[in-house]
């Protein structure tokens, strides 16, 4: 049984997500559809890319990952499908797939141009329903990817913000803020473990300890934790670090050893 995941910025207050699922189930009724998230901030391609990259590898081989964070819908931006050694990825070619694809061995990239595999009427504002959902459904039923359109040699890549590091110091940034207000940075556990000494986070005149879990500090106090995504998070025990500390995406974060 095939599986399709959905990552969008559509929210759940409107009919958009449900309609996409209806298209999939009409074309591939035995397919399992899994919601990764629909709460990506509107048009936030980096957030969508991070959410997909943090989760796609936990699914069975052959899963089709459909991501629609598409502020350029209806424009000249390309729509693509990518086959890797483990998965398929479908979405706009605006970088939303790129951080996941960076972790995969790519086998084929094809533009979505064969309208035989779209819905008969394609809206200029809802390619999630009319283009991407029917393509993903047909891939789940075994459609060869080369039938979707011409082969491509590359795709749009979002720049990954590499942290700068020395033996006892790291300069990074906040990549993503989750619904709990935890600020996820681009400092991976591997980079952190490579430091020579006991590291702490320096942020807005504070020195935050890095601990194994959120409740290692008293309620209301900030702490650094290696989160489930494998990256250093800034959190507040029982609260929102984003609100308490005034954090935002792309804000600089410094880690220094004592």
N, C-alpha and C positions, 0 to 999 in steps of 0.2 A: 504494500500500500504506500503510495507516494505521499510526500509531505511538502507543503508550501508554507513559508513563514512570511508575515507581513510586518513591515516597519514603515510607518508613515508619520506625517505631521497633521493628519486629518482630525485628530481627537475622536471622541465617541458621542458627541452631542448631536451630530448630524447623521445623515444616511450614507455617507461616503464609504465608510469601511464595510458596512453591511452589504452595500450594493456590490462592492468588489468581491465579497465572499459569494454572493449570489451568482455572479458571472462564473467564478471558479467552479461552483457546485453544479451549475447547468452543464458545463463542458466536461467536468471530471468529478462525478458525484461520489466516487470512492476515495477521493483525496482528502487527507487530513490538513486542515488549515489552522495554523498556530499564530496568534498575535504576539509578536515580540514587543512592540510598543506602538501606540498611536499618539503619544503625548510629546513627541519631539516638538520643540517650539516652531511655530510656522516659519518655513523657509530656512531653518537652521541646518544646513547641509552637514556641517562638521558634527553637530550633535547626533544626527542620523547615522553618519558614518561611524562614530564611536559606539553607538548602541549596537549596531550590527556587528562591528568588529569584536565587541566584548562577548557576543553570544553565539555567533553562527557556528562555531566549531563544536558546540554541544549537541548538534543534531545528527541524525543518521546520514551516512553517505547517500548521495543522490538527492538530498533535500534541495528544493528550489527556494532560494532566498529572494523575495521580492521587496524592494525598498523604493518608496515613492516620497521623496522630499524634493519637490520639483518646482521651484519658483519660476523656472523658465518654460513651463508647460506651454505648448502652442507655438513656441519660437523655433529657431533653427537648431536648437540643441539636439544632439543625437539621442536616440533610445537604443539600448544595447542589451544583449544577453551574453553571458560569459560562462563557459564550461571550464571547471578546474578539475583536478584529479579527484576531488571529493564532492563537489557541489555544482549547482547552477546558480547564477546571480542574474537578476533581471531588474532594470531600472533606467532612469535617465543617466546619460553620460555627463554628469556634472561633478563627479568626485564622491558621491554618496556611497558608492561601492568600493572605492579605492583602498581604504584602510583594511577592509576584509580581504581584498584581492592581493594585497601585499603579503599576506600570510599563506597564500595558496599557490600551487603550481598550475599555471594557466595553460589550458589545452586549446581553447578556441574562443575568439571574440567575434560576434556578428552584430551588425546593425539590424534593427527591427524595421524592415522596409516592405516585407511581403504582406500586403493588406488582407490577403486571404485568411490570415490568422488573427486579425483584429475583429472587433465587432463591426457590423455593417455600417453603422453611423458612428463616426469618431468626433467627439466633442473637442474643441480646441482648449478646453479648460479641465478635462477630466480623463487624462490618459491612463490614470490608475485603473479606471473601469474599462475603458474602450481599447486600450493597447496592452498594458502590462499584465492585467489579470488574465485575459484570454491567452496571451502568450505563455504565461506561467502554467496555466491549466493544461495547455497542449503539451508543453514540455513534460509535465507530470505523467502524461499518457504515452510518452515515448517519442514525441516528435523530434526528429533529428535537428539539431541546432542550425545546421547549415541551410535549412530551408527557410529560415526567418529573414535572411537578407545577406548582403555581401560580407565577406570576411574582412575584419579590421586587424590592424597590427598593434594598436595601442588604445588606451582609454584615458580620460581625464583623471589626473591624480591630484588629490589634495596634499599639500605639503604637510608632512608630519613634523611637528615642532620638536626637534631633538633637544633634550636638555644639555647644557654645557656642564662639564664636570672636571674636577681635578681630584687629587688623592683624598682630600678631606672636605670637598665643597661641591655642591650641585646648584645650578641655576635652572629652574624649570618654570612651568606655568600651569594654570588650571585649564583643563580640557573640557570638563563636563560637570554639571551640578545636578545631582539626582533629586528625586521628589522628597527625600528626607533632608535636603540641604547639605548633603555631604559633597565636598568639592574634590573631584578626582583630578589628579595632576598627571603630567606626562613622565613622572619619575617612577620607573618600574622597580619591582623588587630586586631584580638582578643588579641594576645600577646602584640601588641603595645598599645592597649587601656588599658591594665592591669598595665601599668607603673604608678608610683606615681610621677607625675610632667610633665613638658613640654618637650617632647623628641626632639632631633635633631640627625642627622647622623654625625658621626666623620669619615672622610675619607681622607687619604693623607694630613693631616694637615689642612683640611677644616672642618668647621662646617656648615652643610647644614640644613636649615629649612625644616620642613615637613608641606606641605600645602595640600589644597583640590584639586588643579588642577595645570596643567603645567604652565599656564600663571600668576601664583601668583608671579613670579619673572620676572625681565626684560629679554628680549631676550638674549640668550647666557649664561644665568646664570643657575647653577645647582639647583635642588630642589628634595626633597623627596615627593612621592605621593603614596597613597594607590591605586593601579591600579585595573583594572577590574577583575583580577584573585584573588583579595582578599589579595595580598601580597604587602609589601612595595617595591616601585620602586625608583631607582635613575635615574633622567631624567635631560635633559637640555632643557630649553624652546627654541624651534625652532632648536634644534641641536641634536647631538648624544652624550649621556653621555659616551658611550663606547669609542668613539674617543677622546672627549674633556678631559676626566678624565683618560683615559688609563685603562678602566675596563675590566675584563675578568671573565669568569665563575670560581667559587670556590674561588674567592677573598674574604677575610674577610671583614665584614661590622660591625661597632659598632654603636649602638644607646645608647645615654646617656641623662639623664634628667639634666637640668640646676640646 
